[in-house]
Amino acid sequence: MRLPRDLSGADFVRALQSIGYQITRQTGSHMRLTTLERGEHHITVPAHGSLRVGTLSGILGAVAQHLGLSRDELALRLFGPTG
């Protein structure tokens, strides 16, 4: 699945909040999110205007692994069908 381009950190955080992640702190230009679903899990998302595709892919991979989903399944849940 093709990942969205020009996705801001804030938009990505809103998408992650829809599946149970919450902002636990922000230090400088990075936000730390935590979920307690399927055990405790933390991720860090840059609060930049536009996330790089590699950064987005890495975070999606970590979240998907924690939730027991494929990266494509998670991307579909978060962003809907793209392309």
ZIZIPE-V939266 format. One record per residue. N is the residue number from 0. RES is the residue in one letter. PHI is phi in degrees with one decimal (* if undefined). OMEGA is omega in whole degrees, -180 to 180 (* if undefined). BURIAL is b if it has 16 or more other ideal C-beta (glycine too) atoms within 10 Angstrom, else e. Layout:
N,RES,PHI,OMEGA,BURIAL
N,RES,PHI,OMEGA,BURIAL
This chain:
0,M,*,179,e
1,R,-75.5,180,e
2,L,-81.9,180,b
3,P,-66.2,177,b
4,R,-99.4,178,e
5,D,58.3,176,e
6,L,-87.0,-180,b
7,S,-79.8,177,e
8,G,-60.1,-180,b
9,A,-64.9,178,e
10,D,-65.1,179,e
11,F,-65.3,178,b
12,V,-62.4,178,b
13,R,-60.4,178,e
14,A,-64.5,180,b
15,L,-68.0,178,b
16,Q,-65.1,180,e
17,S,-69.4,178,e
18,I,-112.2,171,e
19,G,109.9,177,e
20,Y,-84.5,178,b
21,Q,-130.7,177,e
22,I,-71.1,179,e
23,T,-104.4,174,e
24,R,-168.9,174,e
25,Q,-134.7,178,e
26,T,-124.1,-178,e
27,G,61.5,-177,e
28,S,-102.4,179,e
29,H,-130.4,178,e
30,M,-111.2,176,b
31,R,-103.2,179,e
32,L,-114.7,-179,b
33,T,-134.9,170,e
34,T,-130.1,176,b
35,L,-109.9,178,e
36,E,-73.8,-178,e
37,R,57.5,-178,e
38,G,95.3,-178,e
39,E,-75.5,180,e
40,H,-145.5,-179,b
41,H,-119.5,172,e
42,I,-138.7,178,b
43,T,-117.4,-179,e
44,V,-120.4,176,b
45,P,-67.0,179,b
46,A,-92.1,-178,b
47,H,-94.0,180,e
48,G,-62.9,-179,e
49,S,-143.9,-180,e
50,L,-79.9,174,b
51,R,-71.1,-177,e
52,V,-60.5,180,e
53,G,-64.9,178,e
54,T,-65.1,179,e
55,L,-59.7,-179,b
56,S,-63.2,180,e
57,G,-63.6,179,e
58,I,-67.4,178,b
59,L,-59.8,179,b
60,G,-61.8,-180,e
61,A,-66.4,179,e
62,V,-66.9,180,b
63,A,-60.5,179,b
64,Q,-62.4,180,e
65,H,-62.7,-178,b
66,L,-85.4,180,b
67,G,75.0,179,e
68,L,-117.7,170,b
69,S,-80.1,180,e
70,R,-61.7,180,b
71,D,-66.4,178,e
72,E,-62.2,179,e
73,L,-65.6,180,b
74,A,-60.5,179,b
75,L,-64.9,177,e
76,R,-64.3,-176,e
77,L,-78.0,-170,b
78,F,-115.0,-175,b
79,G,73.1,179,e
80,P,-68.1,178,e
81,T,-120.2,174,e
82,G,90.9,*,e
